[in-house]
Amino acid sequence: MTARPEALQHIGALLRQARLSVGLTQEQVADLAGLSRPRYRDIETGAAAARMTTLLNIARALGLELMLIPQALMPAVQSLLQPQDANDLPAFAPQPEEEDHGPGFSRR
């Protein structure tokens, strides 16, 4: 089975977005994942396909994990990941921490 160019570009765009969000350079990700920078660049730009083990190493270098999700569950997973409106947060979004009022303070 041959990878479709649009799929490679989509994966590359997701990797780039993740890399930028954690503030790493392509060279840093490549080093952490055990790749050369040109090889990582080719994967991130969608110019080259990567083996699953390579994608796992890249994901972990970016602080991510890859999961295989049954296609039948994708609508449920996507609904958890995408907010419905501006006030809705995904289930995994960090919640703002309450102010620390010192030891012994409890809210009732």
N, C-alpha and C positions, 0 to 999 in steps of 0.2 A: 504494500500500500504506500503510495507516494503522498507526502504532505502537500497540502494546497498552499500556494503562496499567501493567500489572504489569512489562512490560519497561522502561518509562521509570522506574519506581520502583526497579527493580533496578540500572539504570545509575546513577541518582542516588545510591543507597546506596553503590555502589562508589566514586563520585567523592567522596562525603562522607568515607568511610573513608580514602581516599588523601589527601585534603586535611588531615584531622586528623593523619594519621601524619607528615606533613611540617611540621605546625605552622603552617599558613596559615589566614587568615580567608577568608571568601567574597569579601570586597572585594579582598584581595590576589590571589586566583586570577583573579577577574574582570579586574583590571587587567593581569595578566600575559598573559591570554588575549585581551585586547582586547574585553571585554564589559562591559556595565553590571552592577552588582551585582544588581539585580532580575532580570535575564535569567539570570545564573548561578544565583541562588537557585531560580528556576523549574525550571531543568534539574536541579539537585541534588535538589530535592524531588519530581521526577517530574511536575511540573505542566505541563511543556512539553517538546516534542521538540527535538532539536538536529540541525543538518546535520552531515555527516561532518567537514567542515572545522572547524566549531566544536568538535566533540569532539576532533579532533586538537590544536587550540590549547589546549584545557583540559588534555588529557593531558600535553602538553609543559610547560605551566605547573606541573604537579604532578610533573614529572620522570619521566614515563611515556611509552611509545610504544604506539600501537595497531597491532595486526596482524590481518590477515585470515587465518584458519586454515581450511583445508578441513574440512568437517564430518567427513569420514572419519578425520581425524587427531585429533579432539577427545579421544577416550578416552586416547590416548597422551599428549597434552599435559596433560590433567587428572591423569593418574597421576604425572607429573613435578612437578606443582604441589601435590599434596596428600599429606602424610605418611601412611604406612600405620599407624604407631603412635607412641607418645609419644617413642621414641628415634630415629625416622626424621626426617631433614630433607629438605625439597625440594631439588632439584638446584641451585637458584639461591641457596640460603641462604648467607650469609657464614659462613665457618668461623672459630672463635676463632684469633687470632694466637698463635703460640708466643712465649714470653718471649725478649726480646732479651738475649743474654749478652755483648754487646760484639763488637768486631771480632776476627776471627781464630777465633772459636768456631764449631766445626762439630759437628753431631751425627752420630755414625756408628753 
